[in-house]
């Protein structure tokens, strides 16, 4: 099979197309023929080496965290899936590799694809929807009537998080460029802030929850707009000692993460707000709940561009440019 690898870490490193054997299927795995693969900023960050302390991958590495395709083999202990099932998934860390023609994934990380979606639309959903779910439902416990600030509303996570927050009957504020406002209004955003001309810290106050996807400076400002007892969930760092313990990283990484997050943790404590770092997990059951929301029309995928498989480097460069509204997808088959 054909698959794209990175052979070394670096911002200028490109994806290399190589031949590999089709993966062997373990007892609890399904082999998926990849029809489409979603691209994420996480792929670019892994490529640059930004996450090598948290995710020490061996190189060369096949990238790719989102897949939609068809089950072509099942392991002997697989209960949920059959040959020919159309499925989608965000495979677990250290088992990624969706920029390929086939991938073997544990059935616990797989869900049936929403019937109403194309393969390309389905491939755009798993990572960002699971991120939004785990941030807003699990970590923040977002409730009806609460106010939530979702940064970068037109991005992959933002477009899904806005829809999920509206489904949970929250008031949603977001930042974007003014040209994205019409799209974000249709998704349910209530307060729209043009990040080019406005400062959200001058506009928002007494919010219950912030979903931070930007830099530390933005996170510090976000903490100040929260009411006492509010919650800041960050998907862009800095990672906390709690995360380090959960992730089982080596002792020296725990010390590094404790040091780099100490400033923001102190500021959060001073403001009497809760700070959490989220590194989303693969989870097939949650993805099945998201499938139900998609089938009900509550969540719809926002796909900016679909690239062909031979355009993988152009596709990843487009993701890195930060210009995409919603998701970028590779059409593999």
Beta strands, then each sheet from edge to edge (+ up, - down):
strand 1: 2-6
strand 2: 16-19
strand 3: 29-39
strand 4: 61-62
strand 5: 67-74
strand 6: 86-89
strand 7: 102-106
strand 8: 110-112
strand 9: 147-150
strand 10: 171-176
strand 11: 191-194
strand 12: 207-212
strand 13: 226-234
strand 14: 274-277
strand 15: 303-308
strand 16: 327-331
sheet 1: 2+ 1- 4+
sheet 2: 7+ 3- 5+ 6- 8+
sheet 3: 7+ 3- 16+ 15+
sheet 4: 11+ 10+ 9+ 12+ 13+ 14+
end
